[in-house]
Amino acid sequence: MTRQAVVTGGEGGIGRAIVARLVAAGYRVVSADITAGAEARPNVAWQHLDVTSSNSVAAAASTIGALGPIHALVNCAGILRTFAPGGFDDTAARHLFEVNILGAARVVSGFLPHLVDGAAIVNISSIAPRLNDQPATALYAATKAGLEAYTRHTAHALGSRKIRVIAVAPGIIDVDMTEAMRQVAYAEGSPLERCPAGRLGTAAEIAECVEFLLSDRASYVNGTTLIADGGIVGW
């Protein structure tokens, strides 16, 4: 039986790389995103999904679940917003939490009835919670720290069904960047300046991590976060 995987945010830079890697690994993949892909891809279906809407998540879960059981779920939908210490924006801050942490929780809750026992969930986090010298990303870091806590607690809660839940924390990755992302990546004092690998990471490298964690090769990896940042944070 062909395994089915769902990738939220599957049309973003890292998301598309994850979709491609899972297809190469033999999955039938649903790219669940708020925007549609530009082209058809073999063994890839697109499903509209707004992770900030419980109704949208429920509709997507029902549609995808009707295609067959789900063996892998990747929460890759996420946004980055930066805030100056004196420039808090209530609407933007709420949206950050709605997408990055509450969105992942909505997706897990909505798709859980369609996951097979023994399935795996990977949540895409960030190294931001481990960087205390980037004050503009403090709220973004808080959402990702929350996502990692959610990962640990959910792994414990789903243990009875042998469903593993793991997070991946990428460093600075070479994808199309918003202005906020460019500020973090290339501003003076950027974490990239102290990266032992001496370069940006690639989306394909993050996708390799995700595919490994979803596979039986990582069958004893659970409730933890894999850091893939070229050595920036060092722990």
QUIPE-V59181 format. One record per run of one state. SS is the DSSP state (H for helix, E for strand, - for the rest). FROM is the first residue (numbers start at 0). TO is the last residue. If there is no record, write none. Layout:
ss=SS from=FROM to=TO
ss=SS from=FROM to=TO
//
This chain:
ss=- from=0 to=2
ss=E from=3 to=7
ss=- from=8 to=11
ss=H from=12 to=23
ss=- from=24 to=26
ss=E from=27 to=32
ss=- from=33 to=39
ss=E from=40 to=40
ss=- from=41 to=42
ss=E from=43 to=47
ss=- from=48 to=52
ss=H from=53 to=64
ss=- from=65 to=68
ss=E from=69 to=74
ss=- from=75 to=88
ss=H from=89 to=113
ss=E from=114 to=123
ss=- from=124 to=126
ss=H from=127 to=129
ss=- from=130 to=133
ss=H from=134 to=156
ss=- from=157 to=157
ss=H from=158 to=160
ss=- from=161 to=162
ss=E from=163 to=169
ss=- from=170 to=171
ss=E from=172 to=172
ss=- from=173 to=177
ss=H from=178 to=185
ss=- from=186 to=189
ss=H from=190 to=193
ss=- from=194 to=199
ss=E from=200 to=200
ss=- from=201 to=201
ss=H from=202 to=213
ss=- from=214 to=214
ss=H from=215 to=217
ss=- from=218 to=223
ss=E from=224 to=227
ss=- from=228 to=234
//
